[in-house]
């Protein structure tokens, strides 16, 4: 799926995959040989430092929520309101760049795009948070935030992307607008926290989590990854509320965040279906009825994807791929037809080369994608090693075994781990709240271990299925989960270093 024509990350990924599919993995292997060694585990761990106070559980338990309860929801589709919020944001941003929002003296410099200001407001320590600047920003985007609020109160969300007719060429403009909306909402939440309004901050963070959850509808992998990024804006702002003097304990509130936040198995099914909607004649290829002309049309669909991604030599890729794949894969394709499809050798010999290759490629695609789908039916700790092993095999093969349809194999392990990272971070922060609740009932002291918690249990790590590593320190405690080896180079580990406020 295509968020917009300038999504360079998607273009680079697809370009690399096209190179693997068309050139037998030589380009990928050359890059692998030159790749730097993976960073040490410490560099793959996101460290969160907190200064907290004991805090009893709220009464009633769900006084605070991250997703609205049914009684507060309104019937209707949130998608239209999110799009309206994005339009309002675009207009406000344009006014800011033009200098027409909050008129200034003629000789005053016009403001640049608000992105840098938002970055600074998201990164500023809360004790020195520039409330005046944040208030101006929030006021500037008040109309967008109001539509955002209304959207998060709707009982359903369907953007209805036309992927059944457009396949992987489907445009997803709402994905581009998602993170800017979440960033401004996070700034508004930080402003509430800086002003001492814990309830207001929690309400705004709940809208961010609701928006992330809404992005799970009609989702493809790229949409889920954007949803995870949206959720991260809420997660990184949660500590501001947790560290407020007299702030609430959010243990039960964090329990209203669904875990898993995203239905990755359903998302993968949408990815699999996208190939059928993108490549014509898939059914004919599977049945061995693919004519030479249909085969060329199918190859053209693949190479057009390469051209859209900026692949080199895409104009000649179709003819080159025809000869290359016939030379490299026709023998194993014949064996596949005889051994797996149980076709008579004489019948296979009478088939055209495109017919035999078409059956083989679709069969290999089905095999790979089905194995991934099957793995995602398992609990995540059991699914992860299967996904990683399967992906490692694909990388070692360089695409030769799987054929040109491997261009549509996303980095499934990396994607699903990233899709589960919000669950891990929420669970780790919920452990902090369990410790704070324990300390409130035990003279401000942390438990010796998480299994000594009395009022509420500590959640386990959703990635590993095991308890978080916990240690009591001289002035606080630590909670930690290890990096995921399959996602080397990304901060998939989590370490919370909490100390008690004096």
C-alpha distance (Angstrom), angle and dihedral (degrees) to the residues before:
residue distance angle dihedral
X1 . . .
X2 3.78 . .
X3 3.80 121.7 .
X4 3.81 90.4 -172.5
X5 3.81 138.7 -33.3
X6 3.82 92.2 -96.3
X7 3.79 98.2 56.7
X8 3.80 94.8 126.2
X9 3.79 94.9 -178.6
X10 3.79 92.1 58.5
X11 3.80 90.6 43.3
X12 3.80 93.3 52.6
X13 3.79 92.1 47.0
X14 3.79 94.0 48.7
X15 3.82 91.4 44.7
X16 3.79 90.6 54.8
X17 3.78 91.8 47.7
X18 3.81 92.4 49.2
X19 3.80 88.8 52.6
X20 3.79 90.0 52.7
X21 3.79 93.2 48.4
X22 3.79 97.0 46.0
X23 3.77 103.4 34.8
X24 3.78 102.6 41.3
X25 3.79 95.7 -108.4
X26 3.82 96.6 -65.7
X27 3.77 93.3 125.7
X28 3.79 92.3 45.9
X29 3.78 92.4 48.5
X30 3.81 91.4 50.1
X31 3.79 90.4 51.8
X32 3.79 90.8 47.5
X33 3.80 91.2 53.1
X34 3.80 90.9 53.0
X35 3.80 95.3 41.6
X36 3.80 116.6 117.0
X37 3.79 117.9 -113.3
X38 3.81 115.6 -90.2
X39 3.80 115.1 -88.3
X40 3.81 120.2 -104.3
X41 3.79 118.2 -89.9
X42 3.81 92.0 -104.8
X43 3.81 90.0 62.8
X44 3.81 90.5 53.3
X45 3.80 94.4 54.9
X46 3.78 122.9 92.5
X47 3.82 106.6 -140.8
X48 3.81 116.5 -153.0
X49 3.82 115.9 -169.5
X50 3.79 117.0 -160.5
X51 3.77 137.1 -179.5
X52 3.79 105.7 -156.2
X53 3.76 142.8 170.6
X54 3.80 131.1 -145.5
X55 3.79 109.6 -88.0
X56 3.79 128.2 -176.2
X57 3.77 121.2 -134.2
X58 3.82 113.2 -89.3
X59 3.78 123.6 -102.9
X60 2.96 116.9 -110.4
X61 3.79 90.7 35.2
X62 3.81 96.1 -128.8
X63 3.77 96.4 42.0
X64 3.80 84.8 128.4
X65 3.80 124.0 41.1
X66 3.78 136.8 -178.4
X67 3.81 94.9 -155.4
X68 3.81 121.9 39.8
X69 3.76 117.7 -104.7
X70 3.78 118.5 -118.0
X71 3.79 92.9 -104.5
X72 3.82 89.9 62.3
X73 3.79 96.8 46.7
X74 3.77 124.5 101.0
X75 3.83 124.1 -146.3
X76 3.77 114.7 -106.6
X77 3.79 146.4 73.1
X78 3.79 114.6 -66.1
X79 3.82 93.6 -158.9
X80 3.81 95.6 82.5
X81 3.79 91.4 50.8
X82 3.82 92.5 48.4
X83 3.80 89.2 52.1
X84 3.80 89.6 48.7
X85 3.80 90.0 50.3
X86 3.80 89.7 51.4
X87 3.80 90.9 50.6
X88 3.80 90.7 50.1
X89 3.80 89.6 49.6
X90 3.80 92.5 50.3
X91 3.79 91.0 51.8
X92 3.80 92.6 47.3
X93 3.80 90.8 48.4
X94 3.80 91.0 49.9
X95 3.80 90.3 50.5
X96 3.78 90.3 50.3
X97 3.79 92.2 51.2
X98 3.80 90.4 47.1
X99 3.77 90.4 48.7
X100 3.80 93.9 -123.0
X101 3.81 97.3 116.6
X102 3.79 108.0 84.2
X103 3.83 96.5 3.0
X104 3.81 114.8 -122.6
X105 3.81 134.0 -165.7
X106 3.77 114.5 -71.6
X107 3.79 93.2 -111.8
X108 3.85 94.0 48.8
X109 3.81 115.5 106.6
X110 3.77 114.7 -104.6
X111 3.80 114.6 -114.2
X112 3.77 118.7 -105.2
X113 3.77 122.4 -133.4
X114 3.81 110.6 -49.1
X115 3.81 92.7 -121.9
X116 3.81 94.2 94.3
X117 3.79 91.5 46.9
X118 3.80 91.4 49.8
X119 3.81 90.2 49.3
X120 3.78 91.0 53.0
X121 3.81 92.3 47.4
X122 3.79 91.9 50.2
X123 3.81 92.1 49.0
X124 3.81 101.0 40.8
X125 3.84 115.5 108.0
X126 3.78 109.4 -107.3
X127 3.81 92.8 -125.4
X128 3.82 89.2 62.0
X129 3.79 96.8 30.6
X130 3.84 110.6 151.3
X131 3.78 96.7 -126.7
X132 3.80 94.4 177.3
X133 3.82 92.9 57.0
X134 3.79 91.5 43.7
X135 3.77 91.9 49.8
X136 3.81 91.1 52.1
X137 3.80 90.6 50.3
X138 3.80 93.9 47.6
X139 3.80 90.9 48.2
X140 3.79 89.9 50.0
X141 3.79 90.4 56.0
X142 3.81 96.7 36.0
X143 3.81 94.4 118.0
X144 3.81 91.8 51.2
X145 3.80 91.9 47.0
X146 3.79 91.1 51.0
X147 3.81 92.2 53.4
X148 3.81 87.5 45.4
X149 3.81 89.5 54.5
X150 3.79 92.2 50.1
X151 3.81 90.9 48.8
X152 3.80 93.7 53.5
X153 3.81 90.0 55.1
X154 3.81 93.7 58.4
X155 3.79 116.7 106.0
X156 3.80 95.8 -131.9
X157 3.79 142.0 19.2
X158 3.80 126.8 -154.4
X159 3.80 121.6 163.9
X160 3.82 89.8 -179.2
X161 3.82 99.1 -147.8
X162 3.83 111.4 -161.0
X163 3.80 94.3 -122.4
X164 3.82 93.8 138.4
X165 3.79 89.7 67.9
X166 3.81 101.3 25.4
X167 3.80 101.9 36.9
X168 3.80 114.0 -172.2
X169 3.81 90.2 -9.5
X170 3.81 88.9 71.7
X171 3.79 112.3 127.8
X172 3.80 117.3 -133.8
X173 3.82 104.3 -168.3
X174 3.80 92.7 163.5
X175 3.81 88.9 63.9
X176 3.81 89.9 63.1
X177 3.80 91.0 53.4
X178 3.80 96.3 46.4
X179 3.79 101.1 81.7
X180 3.84 96.3 44.5
X181 3.80 89.6 53.6
X182 3.80 91.7 48.7
X183 3.81 91.8 47.4
X184 3.80 93.9 54.3
X185 3.82 90.9 45.5
X186 3.82 89.0 51.7
X187 3.80 90.4 52.1
X188 3.81 89.0 50.9
X189 3.81 89.5 51.0
X190 3.81 91.6 50.2
X191 3.79 89.5 50.7
X192 3.80 90.3 53.6
X193 3.80 90.3 49.8
X194 3.81 91.6 48.5
X195 3.81 88.7 51.6
X196 3.83 90.9 51.5
X197 3.81 94.9 -110.0
X198 3.81 101.6 134.1
X199 3.79 94.8 168.2
X200 3.80 91.7 52.4
X201 3.80 91.5 48.5
X202 3.80 92.2 50.3
X203 3.80 91.2 48.5
X204 3.81 91.5 54.0
X205 3.80 92.7 46.0
X206 3.78 88.4 50.4
X207 3.79 88.9 57.6
X208 3.81 89.9 54.0
X209 3.81 91.4 51.6
X210 3.80 91.2 45.7
X211 3.79 90.3 52.3
X212 3.81 90.5 50.7
X213 3.78 89.1 50.3
X214 3.80 91.6 49.5
X215 3.80 89.3 55.5
X216 3.80 87.2 64.7
X217 3.82 89.2 74.2
X218 3.82 116.0 96.6
X219 3.79 85.5 -2.9
X220 3.77 132.4 178.3
X221 3.79 124.0 -174.2
X222 3.78 94.8 -92.5
X223 3.80 90.4 49.8
X224 3.80 92.0 50.6
X225 3.81 90.3 49.9
X226 3.79 89.9 52.7
X227 3.80 88.7 47.7
X228 3.80 88.9 53.2
X229 3.81 89.6 51.1
X230 3.81 89.7 50.3
X231 3.80 90.5 51.1
X232 3.80 89.8 49.6
X233 3.80 90.0 61.8
X234 3.79 87.7 59.0
X235 3.81 92.9 43.8
X236 3.80 94.9 51.4
X237 3.82 89.4 51.9
X238 3.82 95.9 48.4
X239 3.84 92.8 82.6
X240 3.80 89.4 61.5
X241 3.80 89.3 64.2
X242 3.80 94.1 39.0
X243 3.81 90.9 55.1
X244 3.81 96.8 48.2
X245 3.82 114.3 119.1
X246 3.79 103.6 -108.1
X247 3.79 90.5 5.3
X248 3.80 120.3 154.5
X249 3.77 126.9 -95.5
X250 3.82 106.2 -111.1
X251 3.81 98.5 -163.9
X252 3.81 95.2 114.9
X253 3.82 93.1 34.5
X254 3.81 90.2 58.3
X255 3.77 88.0 50.4
X256 3.81 88.7 66.5
X257 3.81 89.6 64.7
X258 3.83 104.1 95.5
X259 3.78 115.1 -116.5
X260 2.92 113.9 -127.2
X261 3.76 89.7 34.4
X262 3.81 92.3 -164.7
X263 3.80 131.3 41.1
X264 3.81 97.9 -128.4
X265 3.81 94.5 175.6
X266 3.80 91.1 56.8
X267 3.78 90.1 44.4
X268 3.81 90.8 54.2
X269 3.81 90.2 51.2
X270 3.81 88.2 56.0
X271 3.82 89.7 51.1
X272 3.80 90.9 51.3
X273 3.78 91.4 49.0
X274 3.80 90.3 49.2
X275 3.80 90.8 66.7
X276 3.80 90.7 56.4
X277 3.79 90.3 50.0
X278 3.82 92.0 47.1
X279 3.80 102.5 43.3
X280 3.81 116.8 54.8
X281 3.79 122.7 -141.1
X282 3.81 95.4 27.4
X283 3.79 90.8 140.1
X284 3.79 92.4 48.1
X285 3.79 90.7 49.9
X286 3.80 91.9 50.2
X287 3.81 90.6 51.4
X288 3.81 94.1 46.3
X289 3.81 93.8 -112.7
X290 3.80 97.3 115.2
X291 3.79 110.8 132.6
X292 3.79 123.0 -151.0
X293 3.80 90.5 -105.8
X294 3.80 92.6 49.3
X295 3.79 89.8 47.5
X296 3.81 91.1 54.3
X297 3.81 89.9 48.5
X298 3.79 90.1 51.7
X299 3.80 91.7 48.7
X300 3.79 88.5 49.2
X301 3.81 89.1 56.8
X302 3.78 90.1 54.7
X303 3.80 94.7 46.1
X304 3.82 91.3 46.6
X305 3.80 86.4 59.1
X306 3.79 86.9 52.3
X307 3.81 91.7 49.6
X308 3.81 90.9 50.2
X309 3.80 88.2 52.3
X310 3.80 92.3 49.5
X311 3.81 97.0 -107.9
X312 3.79 114.1 177.3
X313 3.81 118.2 -113.6
X314 3.81 89.7 11.0
X315 3.80 91.3 146.7
X316 3.79 91.4 65.7
X317 3.79 97.4 30.8
X318 3.80 94.4 98.7
X319 3.82 96.1 57.2
X320 3.78 92.5 39.4
X321 3.79 92.0 49.2
X322 3.80 91.2 50.3
X323 3.79 92.2 58.7
X324 3.80 96.0 36.7
X325 3.78 96.6 49.1
X326 3.78 92.5 43.6
X327 3.80 90.5 53.8
X328 3.78 97.0 43.3
X329 3.77 103.8 33.2
X330 3.76 108.9 27.3
X331 3.84 93.5 86.8
X332 3.82 95.3 51.4
X333 3.80 88.6 40.9
X334 3.80 89.9 58.2
X335 3.81 90.6 48.8
X336 3.79 89.7 49.9
X337 3.82 91.8 52.4
X338 3.79 91.9 49.5
X339 3.83 101.0 37.9
X340 3.81 102.1 33.3
X341 3.79 104.2 26.0
X342 3.81 92.6 36.1
X343 3.79 93.8 -133.3
X344 3.77 119.1 160.8
X345 3.83 112.5 -101.5
X346 3.78 91.0 -126.5
X347 3.81 91.2 53.8
X348 3.79 90.7 50.2
X349 3.81 91.4 51.0
X350 3.82 89.7 53.9
X351 3.83 91.8 53.6
X352 3.77 120.7 94.4
X353 3.79 118.6 -108.3
X354 3.85 91.8 -109.9
X355 3.80 91.0 53.2
X356 3.80 93.3 52.3
X357 3.81 93.9 43.1
X358 3.80 91.8 46.2
X359 3.79 92.9 55.2
X360 3.78 90.9 47.2
X361 3.79 96.8 48.2
X362 3.78 94.8 47.0
X363 3.79 90.1 45.2
X364 3.80 91.6 51.9
X365 3.78 91.3 46.8
X366 3.79 90.7 50.3
X367 3.78 90.6 48.6
X368 3.79 94.8 51.1
X369 3.79 96.1 41.8
X370 3.80 93.1 44.5
X371 3.80 91.4 51.8
X372 3.79 89.7 52.1
X373 3.81 91.5 47.4
X374 3.80 90.2 48.6
X375 3.81 92.4 50.3
X376 3.80 90.2 53.1
X377 3.80 90.4 59.5
X378 3.82 87.8 68.3
X379 3.80 126.1 82.3
X380 3.77 105.7 -83.8
X381 3.83 97.2 -109.1
X382 3.81 88.0 56.3
X383 3.80 94.6 41.9
X384 3.80 96.4 51.6
X385 3.84 99.8 69.1
X386 3.81 91.3 46.1
X387 3.79 91.6 51.4
X388 3.80 92.3 46.4
X389 3.81 93.3 49.4
X390 3.79 92.2 48.4
X391 3.79 92.7 48.8
X392 3.81 92.0 47.2
X393 3.79 88.7 55.0
X394 3.79 90.9 51.8
X395 3.81 91.2 50.2
X396 3.79 93.2 48.2
X397 3.79 90.5 50.0
X398 3.79 92.1 50.5
X399 3.81 91.8 -142.8
X400 3.81 94.9 -64.7
X401 3.80 95.4 116.0
X402 3.78 95.7 42.8
X403 3.79 100.1 46.8
X404 3.81 130.1 -142.5
X405 3.79 93.4 -43.4
X406 3.80 86.5 73.6
X407 3.80 84.9 82.8
X408 3.79 84.8 80.2
X409 3.80 95.8 51.8
X410 3.80 106.3 106.6
X411 3.79 121.2 -154.2
X412 3.79 88.5 -89.4
X413 3.79 98.3 -178.4
X414 3.78 94.5 50.3
X415 3.79 91.4 44.8
X416 3.80 96.8 49.8
X417 3.81 92.8 44.5
X418 3.79 89.9 51.7
X419 3.78 88.1 47.9
X420 3.80 89.9 55.6
X421 3.82 97.4 43.7
X422 3.83 93.4 89.7
X423 3.82 87.8 56.7
X424 3.82 90.7 52.7
X425 3.79 94.8 48.3
X426 3.80 93.7 45.7
X427 3.82 90.0 49.7
X428 3.82 91.6 49.4
X429 3.81 91.9 50.8
X430 3.79 89.4 46.6
X431 3.82 87.6 57.0
X432 3.81 87.5 56.8
X433 3.78 90.1 53.9
X434 3.82 90.6 49.5
X435 3.80 89.4 54.1
X436 3.81 91.4 47.5
X437 3.80 89.8 52.1
X438 3.81 90.7 50.2
X439 3.81 91.7 48.8
X440 3.81 91.2 51.3
X441 3.81 88.6 60.8
X442 3.83 96.6 39.3
X443 3.80 107.4 53.8
X444 3.78 94.2 -85.4
X445 3.80 94.7 -58.5
X446 3.79 125.4 135.4
X447 3.82 118.6 -128.9
X448 3.79 119.7 -98.9
X449 3.80 89.4 -122.0
X450 3.79 137.5 -1.6
X451 3.79 92.2 -106.3
X452 3.83 87.8 63.1
X453 3.80 91.3 66.5
X454 3.78 109.8 121.2
X455 3.81 112.7 -174.5
X456 3.79 101.2 38.8
X457 3.82 133.2 9.8
X458 3.78 125.2 -115.6
X459 3.81 112.2 -114.4
X460 3.79 117.9 -120.2
X461 3.79 124.1 -118.8
X462 3.85 106.4 -86.2
X463 3.81 91.1 -150.1
X464 3.80 98.3 54.2
X465 3.80 101.4 19.9
X466 3.82 88.4 -131.5
X467 3.81 131.6 107.5
X468 3.77 118.1 -84.8
X469 3.79 115.5 -102.0
X470 3.80 107.3 -101.8
X471 3.79 133.4 -173.3
X472 3.79 132.1 174.8
X473 3.80 112.4 -135.2
X474 3.80 133.5 -165.3
X475 3.80 92.6 -93.2
X476 3.78 103.9 18.7
X477 3.80 140.3 -30.9
X478 3.80 143.6 -83.3
X479 3.80 132.0 -133.3
X480 3.78 119.8 -167.0
X481 3.81 143.7 176.5
X482 3.82 122.5 -172.3
X483 3.80 126.1 -114.8
X484 3.79 117.8 -96.4
X485 3.81 109.7 -110.6
X486 3.79 92.5 -149.4
X487 3.81 89.5 62.7
X488 3.79 100.1 51.0
X489 3.78 111.7 170.7
X490 3.81 94.5 35.1
X491 3.77 129.0 91.3
X492 3.77 98.8 -112.7
X493 3.81 94.7 142.6
X494 3.80 119.8 88.3
X495 3.79 128.2 -155.2
X496 3.79 122.4 176.5
X497 3.80 115.9 -164.1
X498 3.80 107.5 -167.5
X499 3.76 126.3 -179.3
X500 3.78 129.0 -176.7
X501 3.78 117.5 -106.2
X502 3.81 113.8 -115.1
